[in-house]
Amino acid sequence: MSNEHLRRCTVLISVGEPRPWRVLPYSEARPDTSSAESFHTATKWIYKCTAEHARCKIPGDTPLPTRVIDVGGLHSPSVLLYETQNEHAEYLALSHCWGGVQPLTTTTSTLSQRKKGIQIESLPKTFRDAVIFVRRLKKRYLWIDSLCIIQDDLEDWRREAAKMAEIYQGSWLTIAALKASNDLEGCFSVSTTLLNPVVGGQQFRVYAQRGKSHLAGAKGSSSDIFPLTRRAWIYQERLLSPRVLHFGHNELLWECQEASTCECPASEMDFLSAFSGQENNVESLKISHSSTLTPKATIEELQFRWYHIVQEYSALKLSRSSDKLPAVQGVAKHLNSFRKDLCLAGTWRNTLLDDLMWYVHGRGKRHEERAPSWSWSSVDGTILFARDISGNTEAQCDVSVAEYPDWSPDKHTNWFSAFTANKLSLVVSGHIIPCREVSYAEQGFGPESWYRPNYAIQIGDFERRVPFNPDTGYVGDREQGFTIPPTPDIYCLMLAVEALKDSLKHHFMVIRVMDKEKRIYKRVGLGTLLWIKTPERGHFYGIGRTTITIV
């Protein structure tokens, strides 16, 4: 190991070994994350959580998923796919990154073969490591999505995807292959290098370990360090599981609904700020989520919890565009056990108007085949919401979701299906105001304290420019992508006026004409105008209401 690496190392020593240098701080040595020392730490965390944490408890009679991997005995040469018969038992789940490498899967043609047995040697390393760990815990069942869902059977995939909330909520423990970018890289990692320094004529056994990855990345995003945290499907797995044991580069990390910690001697604040990717965030994602979802939670608390979920989730990556809503469906379903509402294309019926006030931070890409233009789920990009938690919103339009001939709750979920969201349309009665001009400014528009969009729209006879966030790309030929149609085709729909402490904030949906005769429009973006309370707001109220459809 080079001197440069040594300067960035932690010095570790086995329990009971003498110390060669008294002035250096030491930590207990763990040669790798499959070691007896790491396993002992993991079981200690698990015991404390299952015995003491009220929020992490799951019912003792949890039903097994439709299919699980029966891992067999400690030295068994094979495992098998088991189709359950309504049994109730403890099971673990694996959270892993498929990456560019196709994992071992179950298909209609391999289902019977998987049920007969799978040789341990044929499992990719991540699956094999997970099986070894489950066996060491003396547990029998493990759920792995690629093996337990029939990948080429759409009906089976939809049915099982709709059960994700129950599967991860019911897991006794979720094992997360945090450091692995694909299933060939495994869960376990060697974390130390053995050194044999000679000091005062005596040879010592000392281990050196490179600085912990999560601490080294404290000022960046955890997704730069842990490939698993970049994936959108993983978000709900991490959020819904009662407890998660993460296998990192150099150590094990722990998250449950009441605690977060790691093997290294980092402070709790260091761990949480690094793992969340935000230095000022000293509450873990799981703790924050579980502490909000209580029987005492207000509608507003649940509403802003959803906005927080959408913001975090929308920044993550999907291999298949069509998974945008299915991959967060489990979280929405869990949230709905408290909201008692109907989720429609990622928005909620009882807060629909507020839910329309979203915008894309940066550059987005529209996917009309998966969701209507008015839903955030139709766009790839980080989604933020303009609604202020301290504001008092006054609606300026009436809005509802139109039913269509096949309208019905999904038979697998008993709520509106994520798979038919693109059929939904909005019926809106409100002020539709023509736009006179679209402006571009490199420095952006709006107050300095805001996120400043590069575009602004002039509305009706109002002289001020309204800052405007296009949903996709940029205007004109400055960048490839979004192009504003001719101005006569662009309108603003006034959504709401938000009363803040000393100002008013107007929210507009920017729309464009699709069929003028039938009054059909599509969303283009969101405009927000802030001013000190004055009679100027009268400029926007001289126009009568019109009923339109937004698709």
N, C-alpha and C positions, 0 to 999 in steps of 0.2 A: 504494500500500500504506500502511495507516494506521500511526501511531506504535506503537499497541498490537501490531500484527502484527510490526513491526520488532523490538520488544523480545523476540519469541519466534522470531526468525529466525536462520538460519545464513548467514554471509556467504561467498560463493563467488566465485572469480575464474578466468578461463581461464588455461591454462598460458602463461607468457611475458608476460602483461599486468602493467603496473605496479600497485602497491598504493597507494590513496589514504590509508589510515590504517594506520600502522605498528603501532599498539597492538592492533589487532583480530586474532583468529585467523582464518585463511582455510582453505577447503577447495577442492579442484579442482571447477570448475563443470561440471555436466552438465545441459544445458537440459531434457532429458526422457529417459524410460527407453527411447525408441527411438533415442537419439542414438548417434553413432559411439563416443563415449566410454563409454557404458554397454555397448554391444555389445562393445567391446574388453575391458572388465572381465569380462563374462560369459564370453567365450572364454578368458580367462586362467584363470578359476576352473575351467572345463570341462577345459582342458588339464592343469592341475595334478592334478585329481581322476583323470582317465583315465590319466595317466602315473604317478602316485605312490601312489595310495590302493589298497592291496591289498583291503580289504573292499568297495570300490565296483566292483571289476572284474566284468564280465559276460562270459559266453562269446562268442567272436567269431562263432559260428554260430547266434545266436539266431533262432528261427523267427519269421516275421511273424505277427501275429494273423490271424484269419479274414478280416477286411476292414480296410483302411487307406485313408487319403486320400493319393492321389498328388498332391503339391503342384505338380508341373510346374516349369517354368523360372522364373527370377527375375522376368520381366515377362509371364508367361503370364496371359491374361485369365480363365482358369478352372482348376479342380481337378476331380478325379474320384474316385469311390469305386471302389476296386480290390479285387476278390475274389481273394485270394492262392492260389497253387498250390504250397503247401509250400515256398516260397522262404525263404531265410535272409538277412536284411539288417538294417541298423540302422534304427531308427524312433524317433520321439519320441511322447510322449503328452501330452494336454492335460487338466489338472485345472481344472474350472470349476464355478461355481455356477449352476444352472438358474434359481433365483429364481422369481418369480411370472410371468416371461415364458417362454412355450414356446419352446425353442430350435429351430433347424432340425434336423429329424429325418429318419431313413429309416424308411419303413413298407413293408409289402408292396406297396402301390400305387405308391410312389415309387422302389423299389429300382432298376428298370431305368433310370429317368431319372437317378438319382444316378450310375450306372455310366457313363452317356454324358458327363456333365460337369455342373459347378456353377459358375456365373459368380461371380467374386470379389465383385462388387457385391451379390450376393444373400446372401452370408454375413453373419451377425451380426458386430458389431465384434470381439468376443473371438476368434471363429474366424478372422476376417480378419487380425488382429494376429498370431495364432499362425502362420498360414500364411506371413506376411511374414518372421517371425523364423526359421522353419524353412528358408525359401529362402535367407536371408542366411547361414545356417550351411552351406549347400550340401548339405543333406540332402533326401531325396526323400519319405519317408513320415511321416505323422502319424496317430495314433490318437485319435479323438474319440468318446466313448461314444454320444452321441445320433445320430451319423451312421453309426457302424460296427456298431451293434447294431440289428436290426429291431425297432422299439419296440412294434409291435402283434402280434408273433409270440412267444407265450409260450415255446414250445420253444426258439427262437433266443435269447431273452432269458435263460432259465435256463442254457442251454449256455454262453453268453458270460460271464454273471455268474460262473459257476463257474471261469472262466479268468482272473478279475481278478488273482489273485496272479501268474500267469505273465506277463500283459500288462504290469503295472507293474514287476515285477522285471526283465523283459527290455528295458524301454525304455532307450535310450541316454541320454535326458534327459526329465524331465517338466517341462512348462511350467505353472506355477500362476498363474491369474489371481486373485491374492490379494485385491486391493482391490475387485473387481467383484462386485456383488450379483446380477447377471444377465448374460446374454450380449450385451446391448446396450452395456455400459459399456466393454468392451475390456480389453486387457492394458496398453497403454502409457498413460503419464500425463505431463503437463507438470509439471515439478518446480520451476521457477525463474521469478522475475520480474526482468527487466533493469532496472537502475537506471543513471542517468548522472550521478553526483554531480560537482560542480565543486569542486575543492579547490586552493587556491592559484592560481586562474586556469586550471587545467588540468582538462579533462573526462576522466573515467575510465569504463571499462565494468566494472560490478560487478553480480553477481547476488545476489538475496536468496531464501532458501528457508525456508518455514515449518519449525518444529521437526519432526524426523522422527517419524512416527506411532508407530513401535514404541518409541521412547524416551519419548514423551509418555504412553504407556500402560503404562509399566513397572510401575505399582502396580495395574493392573487386568488384565483378561483380554484376550488377543490377539483373542478373538472379538468384543470391542467395537470393534476397529479394523479387522479383516480379515474381511469377510463369509464368505469361503471356509472359514475355520477353524471356523465354526459347524456345518457340514454333516457328517453322519455318514459318508456315502459317501466324503468326502474323506480321512477318517482313514486308511483302508488305502492310499489312493493315495499319501499323503505318507509313510507308514511303509514301504511295500514298494519304492518307487522307489529305485534306487541313488543318484540325485542329482536334486534339485529346484531349479529356478530360479524364484523367486517374483517376480512383478511387483507391487510395493507402490504406495502412494500417491505417494511421492517418489523411490523408488529401487528397485534390484534387491536381493534377498536370496537367500542361498545356503544350502542344506542338503544334505549328503551323509552317508555313514555314518562319516566321519572328521573332518568339519569343518563349521562354520557361520560365516557372516560376512555383511556387508552393505556397501553402497557408502559409507556415511557413516563418519566417523572415530570411531564409538562403540567402546568397549572390547568385547572378546569377552563379558565377563560381562554388560555392559549389554544387548547384543544377545540373548543366550540367555535372560536373565531376563525380558526384555520379550516375546520371541517365544513363550516357554512360558507366559507369564502368571503366573509364580511367581518372586518376587525371589530366592529362595534356591536356585533350580534353575539350576545353571550347566552342565548337560549337556543337549544337545538331545535331543528325542524320538527322532530317528533314531539318534543315536550310542548312546544308552542301550539302544535295542532291539537294534541290530546287535551291540553288545558282549556282550549276554547270550546271543544265539543262536549259540553255538559248539559244536563237537563235545564240548567239555569241560563243558558246562553240566549241572548236576545236575537231577534231577526237581523238587526244591524250588525251584530258581532259575527253572525254566521255569513252574512252577505260579504263583509270585508275579509273574512277568512277565505271565501271563495275567490275573491279578487287576488289575494296573496297567492293562493294555489295556482291560479291561471298565470300570474306573472312568472312564477318560478318554473312551472311546467312548460310554458310556451317558449322558453329559452333553450329547451333541450332538443335533442335530435331524434328523428325517427327514420328507420330504413324504408318504411312504406308510408306514403302520404295518407293513405286511407285509414291508418291507425290513429289519426289525430284525436278523435273522440273516444274510440274504444280503449285507448291506453290510459285515459283518465276517468273512464266510466266507473271503475270501482270506487275511486275517491268521491265522485259525485253521488254515487249510491249510498255510501257511508254517511256523507254529509246530509243526505236527504232523510236519514233516519232521525235527524234533529230538526231539519227545515220543514218536513211534511209538505213538500211542494212538487212541482213537475219541472224536470230539467229538459230544456228544448234547445238542441244544438249548442250546448254549453252556456245557455242563459237560463234564468229561472222565471217562471210565470209571475210570481208575486213581486219580483223586483225587476221586471223586464225593462222598463224605461231606463233605470239606472245602469242596467247591464249593457245597454246599447252605447254607453258613453266610454268606449274603449278606443285606444289608438296604438299604433305600432311605433315602438322606439327604434328608430333607424329605418332600415329597408326591409320591406316585406314582400312576400310572393303569394299571389292568390291561387286557391285551388277550389274552383267552383263546383267540381264534381263531388266534393265531400260535405259541403255545408253552404248555406245561403250567404250572400255577401254581407248581410247585417250582423253575422256572427263572427266573433273573434276566431273561431275554429276554422274559418275559411282561409286564414292567412298564416303563412309561416313567418315567424318573427317574434320578438319579445313584446308581449302585450302589457300595456299599462292602462289604468282606469282614471278618468278625469274627475270622477266623483270624489269630493272631499269628505273625509269622515266627520269633520266639524261643521259641515255646511247643512243648511236646511233647504231642500230642493222643492221647487214649485213646478209641477208638470206643465208643459206648454202644448202637449198633444195627447191624444188617446191612442194607445197602441195595443194590439193583440196579435196572437199567432193564428193564422187562418188554418182551418181544418182542410184536409184533402180527402179524396174518396177512400183511401186505404188507412185513414187515421185509426190507430189503435195502439194500446200499450204493447211493448215487445213481450212475446210469450215467454222469453227466458228471464226477463227482469221485472215484468209487471210495471214498467215505466217506459217513457218514450225512448225508442231505440236510437242509439248512436249511429246505426247503420243506414237509417233512412232520413237523416237530418237534412240532406240536401233538398228534400221535397217541401220543406217548410217555407212559408212566406209570411210577411207582416202586413197587416192592414192598419193604416195609420190615418188619423184625422188630425190635421194640424196646419200650421202656417208654412206654406211653400213659397220661398222667396227666390227670385232669379238672381244669379250672380253676374256682375258686370265685368269683372277682371280677375285674373289669377296672377299673382306677383311672385317673383323668386328673389331671395336675398341670401347671399352666402353666409352672412352673420346671423341670420335667423330673425324671427319676429317674436314680439312679446316681451314681458318684463325680464330683467336679467336673472331673477331668481327662478324662472321657469325653465323647463326643457323647451328650447326655442326651435320650433320647426322652421324649415327653409322656405315655406310657402305661406301666402296669405290670400284671402279672397275678399273682394268688395261686394257687399250684400245690398241689394236694393238701392235706396237713395242715401244709405249711410256712408259717410265719407271715410271713416276709419277702416283700416284693414284688419280682417279677422285672421289670426294665426290658424294655420290649417295643416293637419297631418295627413298626407295621402297614405292610403293603406298599403300601396305597392309602389316600389321604385321611386322615380323622380320625374318631374315635369319636363316635357319637351325632349330635346336631344342632348341635354347636359349629361345624362346617364342613360344607358340602355334600360328599357323597362317601361314603367308607367308613363303614359302620355295623356295629358288633359284633352278631352274632346273640345270642339268649339264652345266658347263660353255660353251661347244660348242654350246648350244642352245641360248646363250645370246649374243646380239649384241647392238651396240650403233648407233643410227641415229643422225648425226650431224644436229641440227636445225638452229643454228645461232651463230654468233660471235658478241658480244656486245662491242663496243669501249667506254671505260670509260676514265676519265681524264688521268690516267697514267698506265692503264692496259687493258687487254683483258679478256673478260669473255666468255667462250665457253659453250653453252647449248646443252646437248645431251638427246634425249629420249632413255631410256633403253628399249629394246624390246626383246621378245622371239619368237622363231619359232613355228607356229601352223601347217603350211603346207609348207614344204620346196619347193616342186615341184611347187606349185601355188604362192609361195612367199607371204604367208599370215602370219602376225605377230600380236601379242598383246602387248600393253604397259605394262611394269613392274614398271617403275619409271622415275625419272629425275635426270640426273647428271649435275653438273656445275663445271667448272674448271676455276680458276682465276690465271693469272700470269702477271708479268711485261712484257711489249711488247718486245718480242725477236723473232728470227727466228725459235724458237722451234715449232711454229704453223705449220711448214712444215711437221711435223710428220703425220698430219691428212689429207694431201692433195694428197697423192700418190695413193689413191684408187679412181677408177672411180665411176660414178653414177650408181645406180641400181633403178629400179622402183618396188615398193612393195605396198601391201595393208595392212592397219592396221585396225583391227576390234575391 
